[in-house]
Amino acid sequence: MVTTTVLAPPPASSDADRRLSLYPKALLLALAAAFVFVIVSGDGSDTASGRVGGDFPAFYSAGTIVAEGDIEDLWDPATQQAAQEGLLGDEDGFIMFPYAPHVAGAYASLAQLPYRAAYVVHTAAMVGFLVAALHLLRPLVSLVDRRFWLTLAATLTTYPVFVGIGGGQNTALTLFLVAAIWRSLADDREELAGVAAAVLLFRPQYALPIIGLLFLGRHWRAVATACAGGVVVWIVNAALFGPAWLTTWLREVQPLLEADAEVNALNEIAPIGFLHSLLGVESKVALVVGGLVSLAAVLILVWTWWMSDLALRERMAVTAAGLLLVGPHTIYYDSSLLLFTVLVLFDSGRIDRRVVGLAWAAGLLHLSKGIVGGSLLAPLVIGALGATLWLLVVRQDEASRVLPIHDSWSPR
């Protein structure tokens, strides 16, 4: 008697799984090829697609200023403009560098390279930070673990992330550090969370609120480590610029920030900045209304970390949206932080694929800024925070309610 073994057909979803793995990789490869083509084309700061580097000249020139020993003039407009000569193509003026001295010092090594080579290294590093951020989330968000390449491709091609990385900004590093804080807290490695928060001090508008939230959440070791790291950051800056670096920085960078607020008005997504773009920089209504929205965001974040019983990943979903509304000035590419909010909501089944698709497409709303007079990503972020609270708190409370048992009827 011959026994015949019949192999079961592969699951119907296997072909779809292969496509969901293959297509994102092909897209990422195509983006890499396009990037190489842009870099090798043109001459100087000009390429076949226009000026190369986006905002990178600001960081490259700051590194040049430090490398040449002129750090005492780091925030002088004339010095920054001179350092960016030849990096802006036919554009007039300069791109402001408002960061602390240690950030400029970190870019000094890149300034040793030719401009294009430095931009390539910087872009590759930012892509690496984005990949690392998503990798850190794999044990925390099952979707990222199951569909890593799809998640990476979808994230990289969202308009704010794509522009942030290709435009020479450091948003991907911010994403990585926030993800590192999240993962470290989940693994009960609070000291690492504190280190990440201390490194994030290069963007104090995010680091300081996060350290405050860690305090409210009673993550004492993380707070202690972050404070120790803050002391190290202060010492490094003092070594670069002198003991009075903090007051000098705040004083000298203020005029640059005021000028940049006018130039970047259409790119603002912070409540105050967005309303100023619509109503004018002198508008008291914009200041009051925008300030109230920011205050509401602060109160929501305080409640989330101090009094709520939300799980860690739900807290991070709320925090990612709330941080964007706290400060007076936030540029649109930082809406990339909503990545964490969308991932948590989708992975927990609170939104479906259609909503995720709309969230991806919503990044393109920023392109209407010239018509609207401001970035539509600003109200989108406010709506995202409200929707997240409703889905994680209100809907959760409704789902957990137990209806009373009506025993007025029973079988006889």
C-alpha positions as CSV (number, residue, x, y, z in Angstrom):
1,M,0.0,0.0,0.0
2,V,1.4,3.3,-1.0
3,T,0.8,6.2,1.3
4,T,0.6,9.5,-0.4
5,T,1.3,12.7,1.5
6,V,-0.7,15.6,0.4
7,L,0.9,18.9,1.2
8,A,-1.5,21.6,2.4
9,P,-1.6,24.6,0.2
10,P,0.1,27.7,1.5
11,P,-2.0,30.1,3.4
12,A,-3.9,32.5,1.1
13,S,-2.2,35.4,2.8
14,S,1.4,34.2,1.9
15,D,1.5,36.0,-1.4
16,A,0.2,39.2,0.2
17,D,2.8,38.9,2.9
18,R,5.5,38.6,0.3
19,R,4.2,41.7,-1.5
20,L,4.0,43.6,1.7
21,S,7.6,42.8,2.3
22,L,8.9,43.2,-1.3
23,Y,7.2,46.4,-2.4
24,P,8.4,48.5,0.5
25,K,12.0,47.3,0.0
26,A,11.7,48.2,-3.7
27,L,10.4,51.6,-2.9
28,L,13.2,52.2,-0.4
29,L,15.8,51.1,-3.0
30,A,14.3,53.5,-5.6
31,L,14.5,56.3,-3.1
32,A,18.1,55.5,-2.4
33,A,18.9,55.5,-6.2
34,A,17.1,58.8,-6.6
35,F,19.1,60.3,-3.8
36,V,22.4,59.1,-5.4
37,F,21.3,60.6,-8.7
38,V,20.6,64.0,-7.1
39,I,23.9,64.0,-5.3
40,V,26.1,63.3,-8.3
41,S,24.2,65.8,-10.5
42,G,24.9,69.5,-10.8
43,D,27.7,71.5,-9.4
44,G,28.3,73.2,-6.1
45,S,25.1,73.5,-4.1
46,D,23.0,73.2,-7.3
47,T,21.6,69.8,-8.5
48,A,19.3,68.6,-11.2
49,S,16.4,68.9,-8.7
50,G,17.4,72.3,-7.3
51,R,19.6,73.4,-4.3
52,V,20.9,70.5,-2.3
53,G,20.6,70.3,1.5
54,G,17.5,72.2,2.5
55,D,18.3,73.6,6.0
56,F,21.6,71.7,6.2
57,P,23.7,74.8,5.4
58,A,22.8,76.2,8.8
59,F,24.2,73.2,10.6
60,Y,27.2,72.8,8.3
61,S,28.1,76.5,8.6
62,A,27.8,76.4,12.4
63,G,30.2,73.5,12.5
64,T,32.5,75.5,10.2
65,I,32.4,78.5,12.6
66,V,33.4,76.3,15.5
67,A,36.1,74.5,13.5
68,E,37.6,77.8,12.6
69,G,37.7,79.0,16.2
70,D,35.0,81.7,15.8
71,I,32.5,80.2,18.3
72,E,32.2,83.5,20.1
73,D,30.5,84.9,17.0
74,L,28.3,81.8,16.6
75,W,25.0,83.6,16.7
76,D,26.1,86.8,14.9
77,P,24.0,87.1,11.7
78,A,26.8,88.4,9.6
79,T,29.1,85.5,10.7
80,Q,26.4,82.9,9.9
81,Q,25.7,84.5,6.5
82,A,29.4,84.6,5.6
83,A,29.8,81.0,6.6
84,Q,26.9,80.0,4.3
85,E,28.4,81.8,1.3
86,G,28.2,79.4,-1.7
87,L,25.9,77.0,0.0
88,L,22.5,78.5,-0.9
89,G,22.7,78.7,-4.6
90,D,21.1,81.9,-5.9
91,E,19.1,82.5,-2.7
92,D,19.7,85.6,-0.7
93,G,20.2,85.9,3.1
94,F,21.1,82.9,5.3
95,I,19.4,80.1,7.3
96,M,19.4,80.8,11.0
97,F,21.2,78.5,13.4
98,P,19.7,78.9,16.9
99,Y,21.0,75.9,18.8
100,A,23.3,75.7,21.8
101,P,27.1,75.7,21.3
102,H,27.5,71.9,21.9
103,V,25.2,71.3,18.9
104,A,27.5,73.4,16.7
105,G,30.4,71.6,18.2
106,A,28.9,68.2,17.2
107,Y,28.7,69.4,13.5
108,A,32.4,70.6,13.5
109,S,33.6,67.2,12.5
110,L,31.1,67.2,9.5
111,A,32.4,70.6,8.5
112,Q,35.8,69.0,7.8
113,L,34.2,67.2,4.8
114,P,33.2,68.9,1.5
115,Y,29.6,70.1,1.7
116,R,28.0,67.4,-0.4
117,A,29.9,64.6,1.4
118,A,28.8,66.1,4.7
119,Y,25.2,66.2,3.6
120,V,25.3,62.6,2.4
121,V,26.7,61.5,5.8
122,H,24.1,63.5,7.7
123,T,21.2,62.2,5.6
124,A,22.5,58.6,6.0
125,A,22.7,59.2,9.8
126,M,19.2,60.5,9.9
127,V,17.8,57.5,8.0
128,G,19.7,55.3,10.4
129,F,18.1,57.0,13.4
130,L,14.7,56.5,11.9
131,V,15.4,52.8,11.3
132,A,16.7,52.5,14.8
133,A,13.7,54.3,16.3
134,L,11.3,51.8,14.6
135,H,13.5,48.9,15.6
136,L,13.3,50.0,19.3
137,L,9.5,49.9,19.0
138,R,9.3,46.3,17.7
139,P,8.7,44.7,21.1
140,L,6.3,47.4,22.0
141,V,4.1,47.8,18.9
142,S,3.4,44.4,17.2
143,L,2.5,46.1,13.9
144,V,6.1,47.4,13.6
145,D,7.5,43.9,14.3
146,R,5.2,42.2,11.8
147,R,5.4,44.8,9.1
148,F,8.8,46.5,9.7
149,W,9.7,47.3,6.1
150,L,6.2,48.5,5.3
151,T,6.1,50.7,8.4
152,L,9.6,52.1,7.5
153,A,8.6,52.8,3.9
154,A,5.3,54.4,4.9
155,T,7.0,56.5,7.6
156,L,9.9,57.7,5.4
157,T,7.5,58.8,2.6
158,T,5.2,60.8,4.8
159,Y,5.7,64.4,3.8
160,P,7.0,65.8,7.2
161,V,9.5,62.9,7.7
162,F,10.7,63.0,4.1
163,V,11.3,66.7,4.1
164,G,12.9,66.6,7.6
165,I,15.4,64.0,6.5
166,G,16.0,65.2,3.0
167,G,16.1,68.8,4.2
168,G,19.0,68.4,6.5
169,Q,17.0,68.6,9.7
170,N,17.5,66.4,12.8
171,T,13.8,65.3,13.4
172,A,14.8,61.7,13.0
173,L,17.2,62.0,15.9
174,T,14.4,63.4,18.0
175,L,12.2,60.4,17.0
176,F,15.0,58.0,18.0
177,L,15.6,59.6,21.4
178,V,11.8,59.7,22.2
179,A,11.6,56.0,21.1
180,A,14.7,55.2,23.3
181,I,13.0,56.8,26.3
182,W,9.8,54.8,25.6
183,R,11.7,51.5,25.2
184,S,13.9,52.1,28.2
185,L,10.9,52.8,30.5
186,A,9.2,49.7,29.2
187,D,12.3,47.6,29.9
188,D,12.6,49.2,33.4
189,R,16.0,50.7,32.4
190,E,15.2,54.1,33.6
191,E,18.9,55.2,33.6
192,L,19.0,54.8,29.8
193,A,15.8,56.8,29.5
194,G,17.5,59.6,31.5
195,V,20.5,59.5,29.2
196,A,18.3,59.8,26.2
197,A,16.4,62.7,27.7
198,A,19.7,64.4,28.5
199,V,20.9,64.0,24.9
200,L,17.5,65.4,23.8
201,L,18.4,68.6,25.5
202,F,19.8,69.7,22.2
203,R,16.1,70.5,21.6
204,P,15.1,71.8,25.1
205,Q,11.5,72.5,23.9
206,Y,11.0,68.7,24.0
207,A,13.5,67.5,26.5
208,L,12.4,69.8,29.4
209,P,8.7,68.8,29.2
210,I,9.6,65.2,28.9
211,I,11.9,65.3,32.0
212,G,9.0,67.1,33.8
213,L,6.6,64.3,32.7
214,L,9.0,61.6,33.9
215,F,9.0,63.4,37.3
216,L,5.2,63.4,37.4
217,G,5.2,59.7,36.4
218,R,7.5,59.0,39.4
219,H,10.3,57.7,37.2
220,W,12.9,58.9,39.8
221,R,16.0,57.1,38.4
222,A,15.3,58.5,34.9
223,V,14.9,62.0,36.3
224,A,18.1,61.8,38.3
225,T,20.0,60.5,35.3
226,A,18.6,63.2,33.1
227,C,19.5,65.9,35.6
228,A,23.1,64.5,35.8
229,G,23.2,64.5,32.0
230,G,22.0,68.1,32.0
231,V,25.0,69.0,34.2
232,V,27.3,67.3,31.7
233,V,25.7,69.3,28.8
234,W,26.1,72.5,30.8
235,I,29.8,71.7,31.4
236,V,30.4,70.9,27.7
237,N,28.8,74.2,26.7
238,A,30.8,76.1,29.3
239,A,34.0,74.6,28.0
240,L,33.1,75.7,24.5
241,F,31.7,79.1,25.1
242,G,32.5,80.1,28.7
243,P,30.6,79.9,32.0
244,A,28.0,82.5,30.9
245,W,27.1,80.6,27.8
246,L,23.4,80.1,28.8
247,T,22.6,83.8,29.3
248,T,24.6,84.8,26.3
249,W,22.8,82.1,24.1
250,L,19.4,83.2,25.3
251,R,20.1,86.9,24.8
252,E,21.8,86.6,21.4
253,V,19.5,84.0,19.8
254,Q,16.3,85.9,20.6
255,P,16.5,88.3,17.7
256,L,17.2,85.4,15.4
257,L,14.2,83.5,16.7
258,E,12.0,86.6,16.2
259,A,13.2,87.1,12.6
260,D,12.8,83.4,11.9
261,A,9.2,83.4,13.3
262,E,8.3,85.9,10.6
263,V,10.1,84.0,7.8
264,N,8.8,80.6,8.9
265,A,5.3,81.8,9.8
266,L,3.6,79.6,7.1
267,N,5.5,76.6,8.5
268,E,4.3,76.9,12.1
269,I,2.2,74.3,13.7
270,A,2.4,75.5,17.3
271,P,-1.0,77.2,18.3
272,I,0.5,80.6,18.9
273,G,2.8,80.5,15.8
274,F,-0.1,79.2,13.6
275,L,-2.5,81.9,14.7
276,H,0.2,84.6,14.3
277,S,0.6,83.4,10.7
278,L,-3.1,83.9,10.2
279,L,-3.7,87.1,12.2
280,G,-0.3,88.8,12.3
281,V,2.6,88.7,14.7
282,E,1.1,91.6,16.7
283,S,-2.2,89.9,17.2
284,K,-3.2,89.7,20.9
285,V,-6.0,87.3,20.0
286,A,-3.5,84.9,18.5
287,L,-1.4,85.2,21.7
288,V,-4.3,84.6,24.1
289,V,-6.1,81.9,22.1
290,G,-2.9,80.1,21.2
291,G,-1.7,80.4,24.7
292,L,-4.9,78.8,26.0
293,V,-4.6,75.9,23.6
294,S,-1.0,75.4,24.7
295,L,-2.0,75.6,28.4
296,A,-4.7,72.9,27.7
297,A,-2.1,70.7,26.1
298,V,0.1,71.1,29.2
299,L,-2.7,70.2,31.5
300,I,-3.5,67.1,29.5
301,L,0.1,66.0,29.6
302,V,0.2,66.6,33.4
303,W,-3.0,64.6,33.9
304,T,-1.7,61.8,31.6
305,W,1.5,61.2,33.6
306,W,0.4,62.2,37.1
307,M,-3.2,61.2,37.6
308,S,-4.3,58.8,34.9
309,D,-4.0,55.0,34.9
310,L,-3.1,54.9,31.2
311,A,-0.5,52.3,30.2
312,L,3.0,53.5,29.1
313,R,2.4,53.2,25.4
314,E,-0.9,55.1,25.7
315,R,0.9,57.8,27.6
316,M,3.5,58.0,24.9
317,A,0.7,58.3,22.3
318,V,-0.8,61.3,24.1
319,T,2.6,62.8,24.8
320,A,3.8,62.6,21.1
321,A,0.8,64.8,20.1
322,G,0.8,67.1,23.2
323,L,4.5,68.0,22.9
324,L,3.9,69.6,19.5
325,L,1.4,72.1,21.1
326,V,3.3,73.2,24.2
327,G,5.8,75.7,22.8
328,P,5.2,78.9,21.0
329,H,7.1,77.8,17.9
330,T,7.1,74.4,16.2
331,I,7.9,73.8,12.5
332,Y,5.8,71.4,10.5
333,Y,8.4,68.6,10.0
334,D,8.2,68.0,13.8
335,S,4.7,66.7,13.3
336,S,6.6,63.5,12.5
337,L,6.2,62.8,16.3
338,L,2.6,61.8,15.5
339,L,4.1,58.6,14.1
340,F,4.0,57.2,17.7
341,T,0.4,58.3,18.2
342,V,-0.8,56.7,14.9
343,L,1.2,53.4,15.6
344,V,-0.3,53.0,19.0
345,L,-3.9,53.7,18.0
346,F,-3.7,51.4,15.0
347,D,-1.9,48.6,16.8
348,S,-4.5,48.6,19.5
349,G,-7.3,48.5,17.0
350,R,-8.7,51.9,17.8
351,I,-8.3,53.1,14.2
352,D,-8.3,51.1,11.0
353,R,-6.2,51.1,7.8
354,R,-8.3,53.8,6.2
355,V,-7.6,56.2,9.0
356,V,-3.9,55.4,8.8
357,G,-4.0,56.1,5.0
358,L,-5.6,59.4,5.7
359,A,-3.0,60.2,8.3
360,W,-0.3,59.5,5.8
361,A,-1.9,61.7,3.2
362,A,-2.6,64.5,5.7
363,G,1.0,65.4,5.7
364,L,0.5,66.8,2.3
365,L,-2.0,69.4,3.7
366,H,1.0,71.5,4.5
367,L,1.4,72.2,0.8
368,S,-1.7,74.4,1.0
369,K,0.0,76.9,3.3
370,G,0.3,79.6,0.8
371,I,-3.4,79.5,0.0
372,V,-4.7,79.1,3.6
373,G,-2.2,81.5,5.1
374,G,-0.8,78.9,7.5
375,S,-0.1,75.2,7.8
376,L,-3.2,73.0,8.1
377,L,-1.1,70.6,10.1
378,A,-1.6,72.9,13.1
379,P,-5.3,72.2,13.5
380,L,-4.6,68.6,12.5
381,V,-2.2,68.2,15.5
382,I,-4.8,69.7,17.8
383,G,-7.4,67.3,16.4
384,A,-5.0,64.4,16.8
385,L,-4.5,65.1,20.5
386,G,-8.3,65.4,21.1
387,A,-9.0,62.2,19.1
388,T,-6.3,60.3,20.9
389,L,-7.8,61.3,24.3
390,W,-11.3,60.3,23.2
391,L,-10.2,56.9,21.8
392,L,-7.9,56.0,24.7
393,V,-9.9,57.4,27.6
394,V,-13.6,58.1,26.8
395,R,-14.1,55.1,24.5
396,Q,-12.1,52.9,26.9
397,D,-14.3,53.9,29.8
398,E,-17.4,53.2,27.8
399,A,-16.2,49.8,26.8
400,S,-15.3,48.9,30.4
401,R,-18.7,49.7,31.8
402,V,-20.8,46.7,32.8
403,L,-24.5,47.0,32.0
404,P,-26.9,46.1,34.9
405,I,-28.6,42.7,34.6
406,H,-32.3,43.0,34.1
407,D,-34.0,40.0,35.8
408,S,-37.6,41.0,35.3
409,W,-38.0,38.2,32.9
410,S,-36.9,34.6,33.4
411,P,-37.9,31.4,31.7
412,R,-40.5,29.3,33.5
